[in-house]
């Protein structure tokens, strides 16, 4: 698309105003208002308006002159900048690099502004009452359903914005997943990242989602149906672990705090409801030889149990990527040290990256870098995998 020079366009417009206005007074270009009127009426009108012509010319000259002078000033400034940049390119490469970096930052800010503007129509939408116990909330990837009784979750989602509770992880998923891939979501909750993964892998891809809480699983299933992606998502009301069994599961008053490890040590979670759930190994659910590209694990401290139940998948897929939540308080409930937790992943040949939840960018870390972290999502990938090349670029 050719660049539009607004300064030249406006200057030409002003010249046209001057030409038509002054020409009409000299009889060169009759005014359109009078050309359509009978000649006697036009003569009378010109006679009546004659005393106002001089003040009108002065007022028009004042306005047009002010705009024209600003255009001329802006054009001189632009010319000076062009000369300056040209001289910089000849004399000082370092200064030129600084100018280019400033321009790049400007474009980045414009991109960020465009992103915020694109989010605005979703952000301003209020939750929609679906029935007496459920509301629907619009996200960047579709509608999710939230229980009215879970006030904390509803407020967190409403405050978080269209990208959900983990915007950086969501952005990373959109970068790592491509049409036709397979994504496994362990601890799918109400489906925030399940929806994102389903959009990213497309109709040719596959998502396998696990959510053991019956109430939450129902909300997840409704979200898949209402967003029209049930055909590419295989949802299971199951927990994942190191072996097939039935175990006690503790459903928190905040659904995201539910766990196999017992109630969270918070006053609001002491009244957690205990239910029994079926636990399966991922190796038993995913067929032998089936390609798996990415596994997300968010199970409130039971991550190593899931990892121990997918050793075949890990071995068969050299380009496998895992995203898992690291939370020392969760590990204490599981009686697992952070060092043992990290070593379990590293023993499979994975590098470790911390995910920035604001930007989605990743940086290499080890266990010592996270001693003061309360909770963070980590990316695990092998050194020469596509995911590793992606996060390094």
N, C-alpha and C positions, 0 to 999 in steps of 0.2 A: 504494500500500500504506500503511495507517495506521501511524503511528509507535507503536512498542511502548514503554511507560513501565515499564522494569524496576524502578525504585524503588517505584512504586505497586503493581506486581504482587507484589513481595517483601513490602512492608508488609502487603498484604491477606493474604498467605500466613501471615505471623507472627500476624496477628490471628486467623486461623482456628485456628492451633495453640493460641493462648491460650484461645479460646472453647471448643474441644472438650476441651482438657485440664482447664480449671478447671470447666467445666460438668459433666464426668463426676464430678468430686469432689463437686459439690453434688447429684448425682443427676438433673441436667437432661438429660444425654446419655450413655446407657450406653456404656461402652467397647466397640468392636466385638469385641475379643478375648474379652470376657466375655459378650456378648449371645448368642453361639452356644453357650455352655456351660450345662449343667444348673444350676439355681439352687443346690443344696447345694454343688457344686464351686466355683461362683463365690463363694459366701460364704466358704468356706475359703480360697480364693486371696486374696480381699480382706483377710482377717484376717492371712494370712502376709505380705502385702506392705505392710500398714499402717505398719510402722516405717520403710519406705524412701520413703514419700510426701513427707515434709518435705524430706529431702535432694534428692530428684528435682525437687521444685518449685524449690528454690534453684538447682540446676544449670541447669534449663531457663530460669529467669529470667535467670541470668548470660549464657547463650549468646544468647538471644533479645534481651535488653536491649542487648548489645553490637552485634548486627547492626542493631537498630532505631535505636540512637543514631547509627551511621554513616550509615544511610539519612537520618535527620533532618538530619544535618550536611551530607550531599551535597545534599539538597533545598534547604537554606538557601543553600548556595553557588550552586546553579543559579539560585535566585530573585534572588540578589544580582547575578549576571552579567546576567540578563535586565533588571533595573532599570538596571544600568550601561550596557548596550548601548542601551537606550531613551533614557537621558539623553544618551549620546554622539550618537545620531542627531538629537537636538534642538539640541545645543550645538556639537559639534565634528565636522564632516564629515571633516576630515583624519584624526582618530583613528579614526572609523568605517571609513574606507578601509583603515587599517592593520590593524584587526581582520579585515576581510573578506579582506585579502591573506594574513593568517596562516591563516585558515580554508582559503583556496585552496591554500596550501602544504601544509596538513595533508592535504587530499584528494589532492593530487599524490603525497604519500608513501604514502598508502593505495593509490593506483592502482599505484605502483611495486612495493609489496609484493605486491599481487594478481598483477602480471605475473611476479614472481619465483616465486610459489607455482605459477602455471600452468606455468612452465618446469621446475619441479622434477621432475615425472615423466619428462620427456625427459632432463634433465641427468644423472640418476642411472643412466641406461641405459648399459651398457658396449658397446663395439664387438662386433659379431656376426661370427664367422668364417663366411664364405660358402664359400670353397674354400681351397686351399693358398696362393693368392697374393692373396686379396682379403678385406677385411672390410667390413661395412655399418655405417653410423653413422646414428642417428636425428637429424634436425634438425626445426626448427619447420615446415618445408614438406614433409617426407617423408624417405625414406631416400636416402643417397648412398653410393657405393662408393669405397673407398680402397685403393690397393695396399699390401700388407703391407711392401713394400720401401721405401716412401716414409715413413720414420719421422717426418721433420720435419712433413710435412703431417698425418699422423695425430695427432701430439701437439698441433699447433696447433689442429686441429678439436676435439679432445677438451677442450682448455683453453678454447676460445672460447665454448662454450655453444650452445644450440639455434639462435641466429640466425646462426651461421656466422662467417666471418672478417671480414666487413664488415657488422656489424649496423646501423650508421647508414644505409648505402646500401640495405640490404634494407628498412628501415622507410620510407625515402623512396620506393622502388619501390611499396610497398603503398599509399602516399598518391597517387602520380601515375598509376598504372595502374588502369583500371576495366574491367569486363566489356565485351567486344567490341573492345578496343583491339589494336594490333599492337606487339609488342616484339621488337627485334632484339638478340641477345646475341652480341657479337663477342669471342671469347676466353672461351667458356663454361666451360672447365675441366671439373670433374666435375659441374657443374650446380647449384651452390648458389643462384645468382641466377636461373638458368633455371627452377628449380622455383618460386621465389617469383613470378616473372613469370607463369608458367603458371597458378598459383593465382589471381593477381590478375585476369588477363584472362578467365578462365573458359572454358567450352566454346565460347562464341561468338567468343572472341578468337583471336589467332594469335601464336605465338612462333617466330622463326627464329633458330636457334643455330648458331654456327660454332666448331669446335674442330679444329685441324689435327693435333694429336698423336694417332696411331692408338690408343695405349694409353688415353689419357684419353677419346677419343671413344667407345671401347667402354664405359668406365665410365659416361659420360654417357648413352649409349643404354640401358644396363641400368637406370639410375636412372629414366629416363622410362617404361620398361616396367613396372617394379615398382611405381611410384607411379600407374600408370593414366592418364598424361597424354600418351602418344605421339600421340593423335589431334589434339592442339592444338599440338604442337611439331614443327617441321620442322628436323631436325638435319643438318648438313653437315660432313663431315670435310675442311674447306677452311680456308685462311687468307684474310684479306681485305686488299686493298691498293689501290694507285692504278691498276693495270692487270692484265690477265689474263696470267699467266706461271707458270713452274715455278721455284721457288727453294729454296736450301738453308735448312733449318730446324734449329735446335739444341735438342734435348730435354734439359733439365736433369735432374740427379739428384733435385731437387725439382721436380715437374711444373709447378708454378706459375711457375717461372723460365724456361720455354722461350720461345724468341724467334726471329724472323727476323734479328735483328741480331747474332747470334753469341753465344758463351757469356758468361754474366754474369761480371764480374770478381771472382769469389769462389773461394776454393780448392776449395770443395765442388762448383763448377760447371765446373771446368776439364776434367773428363772427360765433358762433355756429348756426347751422341750426335748426329751429323749425319745428317739424312735429307732427302729431297726432298719438297716439298709443292706442291700446286696452289694458286695465288693467284687470287682473283676480285675483281671490283669489286661492291660492293653494288648499284650502278646496273644491273648486268647480271643480278643475281639477283632483285631486287624489280621486278615489272612496272610499266610506266609507269602513272601514275594511282593506284597502290596507296597507300592511306593508311598512313603510318608515324607512330606516336606517340612512341616512345622508343627510342633506340639506346644501348646500353652498350658501351664500348670499353675493353678491358683487354688490351693487346697488347705490354706491356713496351717501350715507346718508339716503336712504329710507328704511333701514333695518327694522325699527319698523313697517312700513306699511306692509311689507311682513310677519313679525311675527304675526301681528294682523289678517292677512288673512289665518293663518294656525293653529288656536287654536284647531280645531278638530284633526288635524294630531298630534299636540303636545300632546294632551290628550290620543289619542289612542295608541301611541308608547312610552312606558316608557323607552325604550333603545335608543330613538332618539338622534342623535348628530347633532349639528349645528355649522358650521364654518361661521363667519361673520366678515367683515372688520369694525374695529373701527377707525374712523378718525374724530377728533374734528372739523376740518374745514368743513367737510361735515355736521356734526351735527348742526353747526352754521347756515348753509343755510337752514336746516330743522327746525330751531328754537327749537331744542331739546337739553337739557343739558346732559352732559355725565352721570350724576347721574341718570337721568330718563331713559336714554338708557340702562344702566346696570341693573337697577331695573326691567325693563320690562322682561329681560331674567331670572333674578334671581327669579322673581315671579312664574316662571314655574318650579322651583326646580332645575335649572341648576347650576353647578359649572363652574367657569371661568378659562380658561388656556390661556396663551399667547403662540403663536407658534413662535419658532425660525426659521427664514427663511433660515438660513444657514444649520442647522442640522435636522430640523423637530421635535426637542424635545419640550416638553411643560412644563410650570411651572404655579402653581396656582397664580392668581393675583386677586386684586380687583381694583376698580376705582381709588383709591389713588396711585396705583403703575404706572398708565399710564398718569399722569398729563402732562408730558413733551413729550409724544409720538405723532408724526405726523400722523402715520398710522400703524396699526398692525392687523394681522388676529388673531381672538380669537376663541378658541374651547369651546363650551358649551355642557356639558353632565351631566347627573344625577349621584349622588355619587356611586351607586352600578351597574352602567351600564358596559357593556364590554369595551366601550371606556375609561371610567374612570380607569378601571383596566389596560388597555393597556398603558395609558400615565403615570401611576404611576410606572409601572414596569421598 
